[in-house]
């Protein structure tokens, strides 16, 4: 179901053009700010969206000796893992992109997913409000990925969610839906802001909000749906 208020927000934010400019100017600074965060320092396995704004962050994850978990394009195949020091230094920048991921990453099967313990979830957004609600392009892949990884037992009990932003992407208030992943922290060129996440919140797939064709197009989601049906 389309949230009209959210769509209006997306259109307004996309027209501002701030996100594209931020991708050019602030990758290095944002990556360094994240490196200084205890949530990052303590994490051993990090999930990151494939956004260009997070390019340097994904490179740092591998250079800092952490496992990098990324979704394949559109979650069609599922999730990939790149182990630290498994990629030649000169190829790391390519490896952490969609094109390089399928060559240098390992597509995770059910058994491999079961052995993961992801501490940190990283994403980008069009904007974040004062309560830690984020709005993005409307595909919802981060929300779905977070919920799927939780149902698969991949996320640790202490996992944190951090959003990386460019300049002027903070707003007063955004519409929120049940499946929206609340943020623990936002990092922007001006610094780091933390939020108090509701301790009762857990990631959950809201099946009624997903179209059948969308479920079938994402392998891990389709598998989870099939398992739920078989147990019913």
SEMIKE-583052 format. One line per 5 residues: number of its first residue (from 0); for each residue x, y, z of N, C-alpha, C. Coordinates in nm, 2 decimals, padded with zeros to 4 digits. Layout:
<atoms>
NUM) X Y Z X Y Z X Y Z | ...
</atoms>
This chain:
<atoms>
0) 00.08 -00.12 00.00 00.00 00.00 00.00 00.09 00.13 00.00 | 00.06 00.22 -00.09 00.14 00.34 -00.10 00.10 00.44 00.00 | 00.20 00.49 00.07 00.17 00.60 00.17 00.19 00.73 00.10 | 00.08 00.80 00.08 00.08 00.92 00.00 00.17 01.03 00.06 | 00.16 01.04 00.19 00.24 01.14 00.26 00.39 01.11 00.24
5) 00.43 00.99 00.25 00.57 00.95 00.23 00.61 00.98 00.09 | 00.53 00.95 -00.01 00.56 00.98 -00.15 00.59 01.12 -00.17 | 00.51 01.21 -00.11 00.52 01.35 -00.13 00.66 01.40 -00.06 | 00.69 01.34 00.05 00.82 01.37 00.11 00.93 01.33 00.02 | 00.93 01.21 -00.04 01.03 01.16 -00.12 01.05 01.25 -00.24
10) 00.94 01.29 -00.30 00.95 01.38 -00.42 01.02 01.51 -00.38 | 00.98 01.57 -00.27 01.04 01.69 -00.23 01.18 01.68 -00.20 | 01.22 01.57 -00.13 01.36 01.55 -00.09 01.45 01.52 -00.21 | 01.40 01.44 -00.30 01.48 01.40 -00.42 01.51 01.53 -00.50 | 01.41 01.62 -00.51 01.43 01.74 -00.59 01.54 01.83 -00.53
15) 01.57 01.82 -00.40 01.67 01.91 -00.34 01.81 01.88 -00.40 | 01.83 01.76 -00.44 01.96 01.73 -00.50 02.08 01.72 -00.40 | 02.05 01.73 -00.27 02.16 01.73 -00.17 02.23 01.60 -00.16 | 02.16 01.48 -00.18 02.22 01.35 -00.16 02.33 01.33 -00.26 | 02.31 01.36 -00.39 02.41 01.34 -00.49 02.53 01.42 -00.47
20) 02.52 01.54 -00.42 02.63 01.63 -00.39 02.71 01.58 -00.27 | 02.64 01.53 -00.18 02.70 01.47 -00.06 02.79 01.35 -00.09 | 02.74 01.27 -00.19 02.82 01.15 -00.23 02.95 01.19 -00.28 | 02.97 01.30 -00.34 03.09 01.35 -00.40 03.18 01.41 -00.29 | 03.13 01.49 -00.20 03.21 01.57 -00.11 03.24 01.51 00.02
25) 03.16 01.41 00.07 03.17 01.38 00.22 03.20 01.23 00.25 | 03.23 01.15 00.15 03.25 01.01 00.17 03.36 00.98 00.28 | 03.47 01.05 00.26 03.59 01.03 00.35 03.56 01.08 00.49 | 03.50 01.19 00.50 03.47 01.25 00.63 03.37 01.16 00.71 | 03.27 01.12 00.64 03.16 01.04 00.70 03.22 00.90 00.75
30) 03.31 00.85 00.67 03.37 00.72 00.70 03.46 00.74 00.83 | 03.53 00.85 00.84 03.61 00.87 00.96 03.53 00.89 01.08 | 03.42 00.96 01.07 03.33 00.98 01.18 03.28 00.85 01.23 | 03.24 00.76 01.14 03.19 00.63 01.18 03.30 00.55 01.25 | 03.42 00.56 01.20 03.53 00.48 01.25 03.55 00.52 01.40
35) 03.51 00.64 01.44 03.53 00.68 01.58 03.42 00.64 01.67 | 03.31 00.58 01.62 03.20 00.54 01.70 03.22 00.41 01.76 | 03.19 00.39 01.89 03.20 00.26 01.96 03.12 00.15 01.90 | 03.01 00.18 01.84 02.93 00.08 01.77 03.00 00.02 01.66 | 03.08 00.10 01.59 03.16 00.05 01.48 03.29 -00.03 01.53
40) 03.35 00.03 01.63 03.47 -00.03 01.68 03.45 -00.17 01.74 | 03.33 -00.19 01.80 03.30 -00.32 01.86 03.24 -00.42 01.76 | 03.20 -00.38 01.65 03.13 -00.47 01.55 03.24 -00.56 01.49 | 03.20 -00.68 01.47 03.29 -00.78 01.40 03.23 -00.81 01.26 | 03.10 -00.81 01.25 03.04 -00.83 01.12 02.94 -00.71 01.09
45) 02.96 -00.65 00.98 02.88 -00.53 00.94 02.80 -00.55 00.82 | 02.68 -00.52 00.82 02.59 -00.51 00.70 02.59 -00.37 00.65 | 02.61 -00.36 00.52 02.60 -00.22 00.46 02.52 -00.23 00.33 | 02.44 -00.12 00.31 02.37 -00.10 00.19 02.48 -00.07 00.08 | 02.44 -00.09 -00.05 02.54 -00.07 -00.16 02.55 00.07 -00.20
50) 02.49 00.17 -00.13 02.48 00.31 -00.17 02.62 00.37 -00.19 | 02.64 00.45 -00.29 02.77 00.51 -00.33 02.82 00.60 -00.21 | 02.73 00.65 -00.13 02.77 00.74 -00.02 02.85 00.65 00.08 | 02.83 00.52 00.08 02.90 00.43 00.18 03.02 00.36 00.12 | 03.06 00.40 00.00 03.18 00.33 -00.06 03.30 00.32 00.03
55) 03.34 00.44 00.08 03.46 00.44 00.16 03.44 00.36 00.29 | 03.32 00.37 00.34 03.29 00.30 00.47 03.30 00.15 00.45 | 03.25 00.10 00.33 03.27 -00.05 00.31 03.41 -00.09 00.29 | 03.49 00.00 00.22 03.63 -00.03 00.21 03.70 -00.03 00.35 | 03.66 00.06 00.44 03.72 00.06 00.57 03.68 -00.06 00.65
60) 03.56 -00.11 00.63 03.52 -00.23 00.71 03.61 -00.34 00.68 | 03.65 -00.36 00.56 03.74 -00.47 00.52 03.88 -00.44 00.57 | 03.93 -00.32 00.55 04.06 -00.28 00.60 04.08 -00.29 00.75 | 03.97 -00.27 00.82 03.97 -00.28 00.97 03.95 -00.42 01.02 | 03.95 -00.52 00.93 03.94 -00.66 00.98 03.80 -00.71 01.01
65) 03.70 -00.64 00.95 03.56 -00.69 00.98 03.50 -00.76 00.86 | 03.41 -00.85 00.88 03.33 -00.91 00.77 03.23 -00.81 00.72 | 03.22 -00.80 00.59 03.13 -00.71 00.52 03.01 -00.80 00.46 | 02.89 -00.77 00.50 02.77 -00.84 00.45 02.70 -00.74 00.37 | 02.66 -00.78 00.24 02.59 -00.69 00.15 02.47 -00.76 00.09
70) 02.37 -00.69 00.05 02.26 -00.76 -00.02 02.30 -00.76 -00.17 | 02.26 -00.86 -00.24 02.27 -00.86 -00.39 02.17 -00.77 -00.45 | 02.19 -00.73 -00.57 02.09 -00.64 -00.64 01.95 -00.68 -00.62 | 01.87 -00.59 -00.56 01.73 -00.61 -00.53 01.70 -00.73 -00.45 | 01.80 -00.78 -00.37 01.78 -00.90 -00.29 01.74 -01.02 -00.37
75) 01.76 -01.02 -00.50 01.72 -01.13 -00.58 01.79 -01.26 -00.55 | 01.92 -01.25 -00.53 01.99 -01.37 -00.49 02.00 -01.39 -00.34 | 02.00 -01.28 -00.27 02.02 -01.29 -00.13 02.13 -01.20 -00.08 | 02.21 -01.26 00.01 02.32 -01.18 00.08 02.45 -01.24 00.05 | 02.55 -01.15 00.04 02.69 -01.18 00.01 02.78 -01.14 00.13
80) 02.89 -01.22 00.14 02.99 -01.19 00.24 03.12 -01.17 00.18 | 03.19 -01.07 00.22 03.33 -01.05 00.18 03.42 -01.05 00.31 | 03.51 -01.14 00.32 03.59 -01.15 00.44 03.71 -01.06 00.43 | 03.75 -01.00 00.55 03.87 -00.91 00.54 03.99 -00.98 00.49 | 04.07 -00.90 00.42 04.20 -00.95 00.37 04.18 -01.06 00.26
85) 04.06 -01.08 00.21 04.04 -01.18 00.11 04.05 -01.12 -00.03 | 04.06 -00.99 -00.04 04.06 -00.92 -00.17 04.19 -00.84 -00.18 | 04.26 -00.85 -00.29 04.38 -00.77 -00.31 04.35 -00.62 -00.28 | 04.44 -00.55 -00.22 04.42 -00.41 -00.18 04.38 -00.32 -00.30 | 04.44 -00.35 -00.41 04.41 -00.26 -00.53 04.27 -00.29 -00.59
90) 04.20 -00.40 -00.54 04.07 -00.43 -00.59 03.96 -00.41 -00.49 | 03.99 -00.37 -00.37 03.89 -00.35 -00.27 03.78 -00.25 -00.31 | 03.82 -00.14 -00.37 03.72 -00.04 -00.41 03.62 -00.09 -00.51 | 03.66 -00.18 -00.59 03.57 -00.25 -00.69 03.49 -00.36 -00.62 | 03.55 -00.43 -00.53 03.49 -00.54 -00.47 03.36 -00.50 -00.39
95) 03.36 -00.38 -00.33 03.25 -00.34 -00.25 03.14 -00.27 -00.33 | 03.14 -00.28 -00.46 03.03 -00.23 -00.55 02.95 -00.35 -00.59 | 02.83 -00.32 -00.65 02.75 -00.43 -00.70 02.82 -00.51 -00.80 | 02.89 -00.45 -00.89 02.96 -00.52 -01.00 03.07 -00.61 -00.94 | 03.14 -00.56 -00.84 03.25 -00.64 -00.78 03.20 -00.74 -00.68
100) 03.08 -00.72 -00.62 03.04 -00.81 -00.52 03.02 -00.95 -00.56 | 02.96 -00.97 -00.68 02.94 -01.11 -00.72 03.06 -01.18 -00.76 | 03.17 -01.11 -00.78 03.30 -01.17 -00.82 03.38 -01.20 -00.70 | 03.39 -01.10 -00.60 03.47 -01.12 -00.49 03.40 -01.16 -00.36 | 03.27 -01.15 -00.36 03.19 -01.19 -00.24 03.15 -01.34 -00.25
105) 03.10 -01.39 -00.14 03.05 -01.53 -00.13 02.90 -01.52 -00.11 | 02.82 -01.58 -00.20 02.68 -01.59 -00.19 02.65 -01.68 -00.07 | 02.58 -01.63 00.03 02.55 -01.71 00.15 02.43 -01.80 00.14 | 02.45 -01.93 00.16 02.34 -02.02 00.17 02.28 -02.02 00.31 | 02.18 -02.10 00.33 02.12 -02.11 00.46 02.21 -02.14 00.58
110) 02.30 -02.24 00.55 02.39 -02.28 00.65 02.49 -02.17 00.69 | 02.54 -02.10 00.59 02.64 -01.99 00.61 02.57 -01.87 00.68 | 02.45 -01.84 00.64 02.37 -01.74 00.71 02.36 -01.77 00.86 | 02.33 -01.89 00.89 02.31 -01.93 01.03 02.43 -01.92 01.11 | 02.55 -01.91 01.05 02.67 -01.89 01.13 02.72 -01.75 01.15
115) 02.63 -01.65 01.10 02.67 -01.51 01.11 02.62 -01.45 01.24 | 02.68 -01.34 01.28 02.64 -01.27 01.40 02.66 -01.12 01.37 | 02.57 -01.06 01.30 02.59 -00.92 01.26 02.56 -00.82 01.37 | 02.66 -00.73 01.40 02.65 -00.64 01.51 02.59 -00.50 01.47 | 02.62 -00.47 01.34 02.59 -00.33 01.29 02.53 -00.33 01.15
120) 02.42 -00.25 01.14 02.35 -00.24 01.01 02.36 -00.09 00.97 | 02.42 -00.07 00.85 02.44 00.06 00.79 02.36 00.09 00.67 | 02.30 00.21 00.66 02.22 00.24 00.55 02.24 00.39 00.52 | 02.18 00.44 00.41 02.18 00.58 00.38 02.03 00.62 00.38 | 02.00 00.74 00.35 01.86 00.79 00.35 01.85 00.92 00.28
125) 01.73 00.95 00.23 01.70 01.08 00.18 01.69 01.18 00.29 | 01.64 01.14 00.40 01.63 01.23 00.52 01.61 01.15 00.65 | 01.64 01.21 00.76 01.61 01.15 00.89 01.55 01.26 00.98 | 01.45 01.22 01.06 01.39 01.33 01.14 01.44 01.32 01.28 | 01.39 01.41 01.37 01.44 01.43 01.51 01.41 01.31 01.60
130) 01.33 01.21 01.55 01.30 01.10 01.63 01.38 00.97 01.59 | 01.46 00.99 01.48 01.53 00.87 01.43 01.46 00.79 01.33 | 01.36 00.85 01.26 01.29 00.78 01.15 01.35 00.83 01.02 | 01.38 00.73 00.93 01.44 00.76 00.81 01.35 00.74 00.69 | 01.37 00.81 00.58 01.29 00.79 00.46 01.39 00.77 00.35
135) 01.36 00.67 00.26 01.45 00.65 00.15 01.37 00.65 00.02 | 01.42 00.57 -00.08 01.37 00.57 -00.21 01.23 00.50 -00.23 | 01.18 00.43 -00.12 01.05 00.37 -00.13 01.06 00.22 -00.16 | 01.18 00.17 -00.19 01.19 00.02 -00.22 01.18 -00.06 -00.09 | 01.23 00.00 00.02 01.22 -00.07 00.14 01.32 -00.18 00.16
140) 01.43 -00.19 00.08 01.52 -00.30 00.09 01.59 -00.31 00.22 | 01.62 -00.20 00.28 01.69 -00.20 00.41 01.60 -00.26 00.52 | 01.48 -00.21 00.52 01.38 -00.26 00.62 01.36 -00.41 00.61 | 01.34 -00.45 00.48 01.32 -00.59 00.45 01.44 -00.68 00.49 | 01.56 -00.63 00.45 01.68 -00.70 00.48 01.70 -00.72 00.63
145) 01.68 -00.61 00.71 01.69 -00.61 00.85 01.59 -00.72 00.91 | 01.47 -00.71 00.87 01.37 -00.81 00.92 01.40 -00.95 00.88 | 01.45 -00.97 00.76 01.49 -01.11 00.71 01.61 -01.16 00.79 | 01.71 -01.08 00.81 01.82 -01.12 00.89 01.79 -01.15 01.03 | 01.69 -01.08 01.09 01.65 -01.11 01.22 01.58 -01.24 01.23
150) 01.49 -01.27 01.13 01.42 -01.40 01.13 01.51 -01.51 01.11 | 01.62 -01.49 01.04 01.72 -01.59 01.01 01.81 -01.61 01.12 | 01.80 -01.53 01.23 01.89 -01.55 01.34 02.03 -01.49 01.32 | 02.04 -01.40 01.23 02.17 -01.34 01.19 02.21 -01.22 01.28 | 02.11 -01.15 01.32 02.14 -01.03 01.40 02.16 -01.06 01.55
155) 02.27 -01.00 01.61 02.29 -01.02 01.75 02.19 -00.94 01.83 | 02.17 -00.98 01.96 02.08 -00.91 02.05 02.12 -00.76 02.06 | 02.24 -00.73 02.04 02.29 -00.59 02.07 02.31 -00.51 01.94 | 02.26 -00.56 01.82 02.29 -00.50 01.70 02.24 -00.35 01.70 | 02.31 -00.27 01.62 02.28 -00.13 01.61 02.25 -00.09 01.47
160) 02.17 00.01 01.45 02.14 00.07 01.31 02.19 00.21 01.30 | 02.27 00.23 01.20 02.33 00.37 01.18 02.30 00.41 01.04 | 02.26 00.54 01.03 02.23 00.59 00.89 02.34 00.70 00.86 | 02.39 00.70 00.74 02.49 00.79 00.69 02.42 00.90 00.60 | 02.44 01.02 00.63 02.37 01.13 00.56 02.47 01.23 00.51
165) 02.43 01.31 00.41 02.50 01.42 00.36 02.45 01.55 00.44 | 02.48 01.66 00.38 02.44 01.79 00.45 02.29 01.81 00.42 | 02.22 01.88 00.52 02.09 01.93 00.50 01.99 01.82 00.47 | 02.01 01.71 00.53 01.91 01.60 00.51 01.84 01.56 00.64 | 01.85 01.65 00.74 01.77 01.64 00.86 01.64 01.72 00.85
170) 01.53 01.66 00.90 01.40 01.73 00.90 01.34 01.71 01.03 | 01.23 01.79 01.06 01.17 01.79 01.19 01.09 01.66 01.21 | 01.01 01.62 01.12 00.93 01.50 01.14 00.90 01.43 01.00 | 00.89 01.30 01.01 00.86 01.22 00.89 00.75 01.12 00.93 | 00.66 01.08 00.83 00.57 00.98 00.86 00.63 00.84 00.88
175) 00.58 00.77 00.97 00.64 00.64 01.01 00.54 00.52 01.00 | 00.59 00.41 00.95 00.51 00.29 00.94 00.57 00.18 01.02 | 00.49 00.08 01.06 00.54 -00.03 01.15 00.67 -00.10 01.11 | 00.69 -00.11 00.98 00.80 -00.19 00.93 00.93 -00.10 00.92 | 00.92 00.03 00.94 01.03 00.12 00.93 01.13 00.09 01.04
180) 01.26 00.07 01.00 01.36 00.04 01.10 01.40 00.17 01.18 | 01.39 00.17 01.31 01.43 00.29 01.38 01.58 00.30 01.39 | 01.64 00.42 01.39 01.78 00.43 01.40 01.83 00.45 01.54 | 01.95 00.40 01.56 02.02 00.42 01.69 02.11 00.54 01.67 | 02.15 00.58 01.55 02.25 00.68 01.53 02.24 00.73 01.39
185) 02.27 00.86 01.37 02.29 00.92 01.24 02.42 00.99 01.23 | 02.49 00.97 01.12 02.62 01.04 01.10 02.61 01.13 00.98 | 02.64 01.25 01.00 02.64 01.35 00.89 02.77 01.44 00.91 | 02.80 01.52 00.81 02.92 01.59 00.81 02.94 01.67 00.94 | 02.83 01.72 01.00 02.84 01.80 01.12 02.87 01.72 01.24
190) 02.85 01.59 01.24 02.88 01.51 01.36 02.79 01.39 01.37 | 02.78 01.34 01.49 02.71 01.22 01.52 02.59 01.25 01.62 | 02.47 01.20 01.59 02.35 01.22 01.67 02.30 01.08 01.71 | 02.27 01.06 01.83 02.22 00.93 01.88 02.07 00.94 01.92 | 02.00 00.83 01.90 01.85 00.83 01.94 01.83 00.72 02.04
195) 01.72 00.73 02.11 01.68 00.63 02.21 01.58 00.54 02.14 | 01.63 00.42 02.09 01.54 00.33 02.03 01.45 00.26 02.13 | 01.32 00.24 02.10 01.23 00.16 02.19 01.29 00.02 02.21 | 01.31 -00.01 02.33 01.37 -00.14 02.36 01.28 -00.26 02.33 | 01.15 -00.23 02.31 01.06 -00.34 02.28 01.05 -00.37 02.13
200) 01.11 -00.28 02.05 01.11 -00.30 01.90 01.20 -00.42 01.86 | 01.14 -00.50 01.77 01.22 -00.60 01.70 01.19 -00.60 01.55 | 01.28 -00.63 01.46 01.25 -00.63 01.32 01.15 -00.74 01.29 | 01.06 -00.71 01.20 00.95 -00.80 01.16 00.91 -00.78 01.02 | 00.89 -00.89 00.95 00.84 -00.88 00.81 00.69 -00.87 00.81
205) 00.63 -00.77 00.76 00.49 -00.75 00.75 00.44 -00.80 00.62 | 00.41 -00.93 00.62 00.38 -00.99 00.49 00.26 -00.93 00.41 | 00.17 -00.88 00.49 00.05 -00.82 00.43 00.08 -00.69 00.35 | 00.20 -00.63 00.38 00.24 -00.51 00.31 00.32 -00.54 00.18 | 00.36 -00.66 00.16 00.44 -00.70 00.04 00.35 -00.76 -00.07
210) 00.37 -00.72 -00.19 00.31 -00.79 -00.30 00.37 -00.92 -00.33 | 00.28 -01.01 -00.38 00.33 -01.15 -00.41 00.45 -01.15 -00.51 | 00.45 -01.07 -00.61 00.56 -01.06 -00.71 00.69 -01.01 -00.64 | 00.67 -00.93 -00.54 00.79 -00.88 -00.47 00.85 -00.99 -00.39 | 00.77 -01.06 -00.32 00.81 -01.17 -00.24 00.89 -01.28 -00.32
215) 00.83 -01.31 -00.43 00.89 -01.41 -00.52 01.02 -01.36 -00.58 | 01.04 -01.23 -00.60 01.16 -01.18 -00.66 01.28 -01.18 -00.57 | 01.26 -01.19 -00.44 01.37 -01.19 -00.34 01.38 -01.33 -00.28 | 01.49 -01.40 -00.31 01.51 -01.54 -00.27 01.50 -01.56 -00.12 | 01.57 -01.48 -00.03 01.56 -01.51 00.11 01.42 -01.48 00.16
220) 01.35 -01.39 00.11 01.21 -01.36 00.15 01.12 -01.47 00.11 | 01.13 -01.51 -00.01 01.05 -01.62 -00.06 01.07 -01.75 00.02 | 01.19 -01.78 00.06 01.22 -01.90 00.14 01.15 -01.88 00.28 | 01.16 -01.76 00.34 01.10 -01.74 00.47 00.95 -01.76 00.46 | 00.89 -01.70 00.35 00.75 -01.71 00.33 00.71 -01.86 00.32
225) 00.78 -01.93 00.24 00.75 -02.07 00.22 00.76 -02.15 00.35 | 00.86 -02.12 00.44 00.87 -02.19 00.56 00.76 -02.15 00.66 | 00.71 -02.03 00.66 00.60 -01.99 00.74 00.47 -02.06 00.70 | 00.45 -02.07 00.57 00.33 -02.14 00.52 00.33 -02.29 00.56 | 00.45 -02.35 00.55 00.46 -02.49 00.58 00.44 -02.52 00.73
230) 00.47 -02.42 00.81 00.46 -02.44 00.96 00.31 -02.41 01.00 | 00.24 -02.34 00.92 00.10 -02.30 00.95 00.01 -02.42 00.96
</atoms>
